[in-house]
Amino acid sequence: MTTIERESMEYDVVIVGAGPSGLSAAIRLKQIDRDLSVVVLEKGSEVGAHILSGAVLDTSGLDTLIPDWAERGAPVKTRVTRDDFLLLGPAGQMRIPNWTLPPLMSNHGTYIVSMGNVCRWLASEAEALGVEIFPGMAASQLVMEGERVAGVVAGEFGREADGSIGASYEPGMELRGKYVLLAEGVRGSLAKQVIEKYDLSAGHEPQKFGLGMKEIWEIDPAKHQLGRVTHTMGWPLGGNAGGGGFIYHAEDNQIYIGFVVHLNYANPWVYPYMEFQRMKHHPMIAELLEGGKRVAYGARAISEGGWQSIPKVSFPGGALLGCSAGLVNVPRIKGNHNAMLSGIEAAEAVAEAIAAGRAGDELVAYDATLRSGPVARDLKRARNMKPLWGKFGMLAGLGLGGIDMWVANLTGWNPLGSVRHRKNDAATTGVAGNYAQIEYPKPDGKLSFDRLTNVAFSGTNHEESQPCHLHLADPAVPIEVNLPTYAEPAQRYCPAGVYEVIEAEDGPRFQINFQNCVHCKTCDIKDPSENITWTTPQGGDGPNYPNM
């Protein structure tokens, strides 16, 4: 076995992920002590390249981190001017009056933003404070010292497709820190390892997820309403799955249009991507898009478990931040503010620990603050909407969840306590033979598009000679188990066409087109046999989102 020798760099704090939580942590650390050495590693080709979010931004996190963000030129300019919730049918819609919704769901005072551009701006603020940011550096391994996480390996390049070391191999570096903060986003590969190694989910509900897909369209200026926010429920999903759509009117006659499918659906014939494409043919939406053009596409998993699914967020040598911890408020359809607040809270715990001469221990103060501060107050009130929706369906679930949130908003007390999720999303998948196959309309190339055409609008690229970053624990499972039992749902749940069942003379075979992968992590979540593990490809590969 070849021993790989790597150079090592020492920092006070190593942060994995240049999203809102990681960058907020870096900025706050430098605000507290400019002498702290802080490095942020980003697997995307640039900061923001892998950021995908709706996004309507609650600025509470940004207000806390940089109170004068407006004067400093933050790309947060489009204030929400109108806020609609619509229940869709196949040919019409019904508006849900805003006064019936709990106040926490109001978008008054929020902003429509590109979080990719917000993160680019945060990165410039961090660098001005002396933070080192290395894009194109995928953190692929943990560095352990005894039982504590002491750093990560990043920047490994040049392995051959079979995993062997190629002629242009670069071993990468060990970046070591007194503390390591994992801010990788939803289902981060290192965060997943840490959660399993230290059993951080013990005593908590399993994490739940959704798949979010988004397109940016340039539309007819006559139809554009800057600042308008629309959320939809009902059609086309019906009873097949939970979820809904969104339409945000952003700057430059652009709209952000997207669709979220909750991944706890049972029917394995559900095809989330095609549900999104079908949604755009609703008469109201089709009329809005007519004469416009799609300019970008992307997809990303969303953490939806809420308060009861947050694992222990501290471990020996580091902590979980943002969506790596699962801090999205599902009814509010927001998580960026909590991600930023978690970064701030983690940074303050780290700075206090280092000032006290500590290193490599558990940041128990951070875990305690997260569970008692503003993040907790935001998530506790909304904790039961997702499990109630999953248990009772959309209408009954929303009704019960709405009552629970109204009482919690008024009194701070949830009358239903904490409703359990019980199963992870892989385990909710049903046997294909128990469900009718769903026939989806063929994309028309004007409003709706096939997956591979849309992937071309994500800027996705992977060096084809590298090892496949999608690992099968047992290569036989897709054909021998998933195909006969579940009609191999990987063919449908992947929003980028990565997985195919190819019919051949000697029988079907499972093909992985990893070059198409947009790093959404759905396969790592929804595979009914839990046979797929998503790992990082070499740094810089994957989507290159311009302003998602």
Disulfide bonds with the S-S distance in Angstrom:
none
